[in-house]
Amino acid sequence: MLPTERRNQILDYVREKKSLKITQLSEMFSVSEMTIHRDIKPLVEEGLIIKTFGGISLNQERNGAFVNKQDCVYCYSPINQRLAYRLILQDQSIETTCCAHCGLLRHQQLGDKVLQAICPDFLVQTTISATSAWYLMDTSLNLGCCQPQVLAFQHKEHAIQFALGFGGTIYSFSEAFHMVFNQMQGKNKGCCD
């Protein structure tokens, strides 16, 4: 199969599925992951798809696709309001992710376009500033969301108390911001594996 044919099929698949892993594409086409990376490069440059950790996602804005407001803008999983992370952008639009894990990754993707980020305090469910929150990662409690799981707390003391019961490590916003990114780089997978 020619690279242009493969590229067109990849675009069709990502339009249908919204996101795919590089490993899936490699297996589907019986080619190396490096070949897939070369195939998707023009699609990324054209803005048709967005590279994610270990995969690709459809660029919803560029493709004019319907965006389900109940799905995470990062991993396309259904949004659980108890965990939702919201990014308020400079153009006054709001993007919502299913959890702090995806919120931190999307926050990093958007960079200076983010004016403010908010999320619920996991314990008391009040809305808090994501940049001043404390984040608990690697707890034994599994909420069935993205991995590594990230829980937000307004007060460090509450995160410490929660960690005493369920384990995990506590990070400030900037630490969690980099930790999730680094862990996903190491996994080279999608966040909902």
C-alpha positions in Angstrom: 0.0 0.0 0.0 1.3 3.5 -0.9 1.9 6.0 2.0 -0.9 8.3 0.6 -3.4 5.5 0.6 -2.4 4.5 4.1 -2.6 8.2 5.1 -6.2 8.5 3.7 -7.3 5.3 5.5 -5.7 6.6 8.8 -7.7 9.8 8.4 -10.9 7.9 7.8 -10.3 5.7 10.8 -9.6 8.6 13.1 -12.7 10.4 11.9 -14.7 7.4 12.8 -13.0 6.6 16.2 -12.0 10.1 17.2 -8.7 8.8 18.6 -6.3 5.9 17.9 -3.1 4.6 19.2 0.0 4.4 17.1 0.4 0.7 18.1 -3.2 0.0 16.8 -2.4 1.7 13.5 0.9 -0.2 13.2 -0.9 -3.5 13.7 -3.8 -2.6 11.4 -1.5 -1.8 8.5 1.2 -4.3 9.3 3.9 -1.7 9.3 6.3 -0.3 11.9 5.3 2.4 14.3 8.0 4.6 12.7 6.2 4.2 9.3 3.0 5.3 11.0 4.7 8.4 12.4 5.9 9.3 9.0 2.4 8.7 7.6 0.7 11.0 10.1 3.3 13.8 9.9 1.5 15.5 7.0 -1.9 15.1 8.7 -0.5 16.8 11.8 1.1 19.6 9.8 -2.2 20.2 8.0 -4.0 20.4 11.3 -6.3 17.5 10.5 -5.2 15.4 13.5 -3.5 16.1 16.8 -0.7 14.0 18.2 -1.4 12.7 21.7 0.7 10.5 24.0 1.1 7.3 22.0 -1.6 8.1 19.5 -3.5 10.6 17.5 -6.9 12.4 17.9 -9.1 14.1 15.4 -8.8 17.9 15.4 -12.4 18.6 16.0 -12.2 22.2 15.0 -10.4 21.7 11.7 -12.6 18.8 10.6 -15.8 20.5 11.5 -16.8 17.4 13.4 -19.6 17.4 15.9 -18.2 17.7 19.4 -20.2 16.0 22.0 -20.1 18.3 25.0 -20.5 15.3 27.3 -17.1 13.9 26.1 -13.6 14.8 27.2 -11.9 17.1 24.7 -8.6 15.2 25.3 -9.5 11.5 25.4 -13.2 11.5 24.3 -14.3 9.6 27.3 -17.6 10.5 28.9 -17.2 13.4 31.5 -17.9 12.6 35.1 -18.8 15.9 36.7 -17.3 14.8 40.0 -13.9 14.8 38.3 -14.2 17.3 35.5 -11.4 19.8 34.8 -12.4 23.0 32.9 -10.1 25.2 30.9 -11.2 28.8 30.3 -9.4 30.0 27.2 -8.4 33.5 26.0 -11.3 33.5 23.4 -13.7 32.9 26.4 -14.4 29.3 25.2 -14.4 26.6 27.8 -13.0 23.1 27.3 -13.9 20.3 29.6 -11.9 17.1 30.3 -13.1 14.0 32.1 -10.6 14.3 34.9 -7.6 16.2 36.2 -5.3 13.7 34.4 -6.6 14.8 31.0 -7.0 18.4 32.2 -3.3 18.7 33.1 -2.3 17.2 29.7 -4.7 19.5 27.8 -3.6 22.5 29.9 0.0 21.7 28.8 -1.0 21.4 25.1 -2.8 24.8 25.2 -0.1 26.6 27.2 -0.7 30.4 27.2 -4.2 30.1 25.6 -5.5 29.1 29.1 -6.7 32.0 31.2 -8.0 29.9 34.1 -8.5 26.3 35.0 -11.0 25.0 37.6 -11.8 21.6 38.9 -13.8 20.1 41.8 -12.2 19.4 45.1 -12.4 15.6 45.2 -13.4 15.4 48.9 -15.9 18.3 49.3 -16.9 18.9 45.7 -16.5 22.6 45.7 -15.0 24.3 42.6 -11.4 25.3 43.1 -8.6 26.9 41.1 -6.7 24.1 39.4 -3.4 26.0 39.6 -3.6 26.3 43.4 -4.9 22.7 44.0 -2.9 19.8 45.4 -2.9 16.6 43.4 -2.9 13.1 44.6 -1.6 10.4 42.3 -1.2 6.6 42.4 -3.8 5.9 45.0 -5.2 2.4 45.5 -8.7 3.8 44.9 -9.7 3.2 41.3 -12.4 5.5 39.9 -12.3 3.9 36.5 -11.0 7.0 34.8 -7.7 7.8 33.1 -4.4 6.5 34.3 -2.3 7.6 36.1 -5.3 8.7 38.1 -5.1 12.2 39.5 -7.4 13.6 42.3 -7.5 17.3 43.1 -7.8 18.8 46.6 -8.1 22.4 47.7 -6.2 21.8 51.0 -3.0 19.9 51.3 -4.1 18.6 54.7 -7.1 16.9 53.1 -4.9 15.3 50.4 -2.6 14.0 53.2 -5.5 12.5 55.1 -6.9 10.9 52.0 -3.4 9.5 51.2 -3.2 7.9 54.6 -6.2 5.8 53.8 -5.6 5.1 50.1 -1.9 5.8 49.5 -0.5 7.9 46.8 1.9 10.8 46.3 0.9 14.5 46.7 2.0 17.1 44.2 1.6 20.9 43.7 0.0 22.0 40.4 3.4 22.5 38.7 4.7 19.2 40.0 1.6 17.3 38.9 1.6 19.1 35.5 5.1 17.8 34.8 4.6 14.4 36.5 1.6 13.4 34.4 3.3 14.5 31.2 6.5 12.5 32.1 4.6 9.4 33.1 2.6 9.5 29.9 5.9 9.9 27.9 7.3 6.9 29.7 4.1 4.8 29.0 3.8 6.0 25.4 0.2 5.0 25.6 -3.2 6.5 25.6 -4.5 7.7 29.0 -7.5 5.4 29.1 -5.6 2.1 28.7 
